[in-house]
Amino acid sequence: MSRLDMHINNLCSEIKKFYPQALIEVSKEPYEDEDANIEVMLPDGVLNIDFELKMAEKSVDLQRTEGYNILILTHNERLA
């Protein structure tokens, strides 16, 4: 397993700790300069700013310490 895959798996595990029912899709096809995108589809009616801020902080920390730009996109299933 590559270091990038390890970090993606760690982020997905962290997401599942918050929301076990969340649907997660991972893409390594860059949109711009991302190494990977993690799309998190939360159940209808669920919004959690603290969760989004924590995930953004983890993403920024990974970019700073490991050089990986992993974008975490969070939205409600209803919007999908």
C-alpha positions as MATLAB code, in Angstrom:
seq = 'MSRLDMHINNLCSEIKKFYPQALIEVSKEPYEDEDANIEVMLPDGVLNIDFELKMAEKSVDLQRTEGYNILILTHNERLA';
ca = [
       0.000    0.000    0.000;
       1.365    3.424   -0.934;
       1.702    6.250    1.585;
      -1.060    8.119   -0.238;
      -3.385    5.115    0.075;
      -2.511    4.824    3.762;
      -3.469    8.463    4.371;
      -6.673    8.095    2.364;
      -7.631    5.021    4.401;
      -6.871    6.843    7.661;
      -9.068    9.780    6.655;
     -11.902    7.457    5.613;
     -11.656    5.631    8.952;
     -11.837    8.942   10.792;
     -14.918    9.919    8.779;
     -16.610    6.603    9.608;
     -15.941    7.217   13.334;
     -18.065   10.366   13.104;
     -20.700    9.019   10.724;
     -20.756    5.233   10.260;
     -23.699    5.623    7.873;
     -21.882    8.077    5.570;
     -21.187    7.037    1.999;
     -17.604    7.647    0.921;
     -16.212    7.762   -2.605;
     -12.507    8.180   -3.290;
     -11.059    9.417   -6.559;
      -7.392    9.745   -7.417;
      -8.172   11.519  -10.676;
      -7.014   15.062  -10.007;
      -9.347   17.942  -10.703;
      -6.558   20.484  -10.428;
      -3.614   19.810   -8.137;
      -5.181   17.316   -5.737;
      -3.599   13.932   -5.166;
      -7.017   12.540   -4.238;
     -10.591   13.577   -3.539;
     -12.739   12.056   -0.820;
     -16.434   12.711   -1.310;
     -18.501   12.239    1.852;
     -22.255   11.948    1.482;
     -23.920   12.458    4.833;
     -27.461   11.281    5.587;
     -30.319   13.673    4.848;
     -30.582   16.486    7.350;
     -27.103   16.032    8.833;
     -24.899   19.109    8.971;
     -21.936   19.357   11.283;
     -19.608   22.320   10.977;
     -17.261   20.899   13.638;
     -16.861   17.723   11.565;
     -16.147   19.693    8.391;
     -13.605   21.888   10.176;
     -11.864   18.865   11.706;
     -11.610   17.149    8.310;
     -10.320   20.343    6.677;
      -7.699   20.649    9.420;
      -6.582   17.039    8.869;
      -6.349   17.668    5.126;
      -4.229   20.796    5.621;
      -1.989   18.995    8.135;
      -1.382   16.196    5.621;
      -0.485   18.687    2.931;
       1.897   20.480    5.261;
       3.596   17.401    6.729;
       3.423   14.831    3.909;
       2.934   16.957    0.794;
      -0.339   15.270   -0.192;
      -3.250   17.435   -1.266;
      -6.341   15.405   -0.370;
      -9.575   17.339   -0.765;
     -12.511   16.243    1.390;
     -15.891   17.229   -0.046;
     -18.828   16.921    2.328;
     -22.457   17.211    1.327;
     -25.894   15.916    2.104;
     -27.128   12.874    0.119;
     -30.165   14.878   -0.908;
     -27.866   17.172   -2.911;
     -26.160   14.344   -4.794;
];
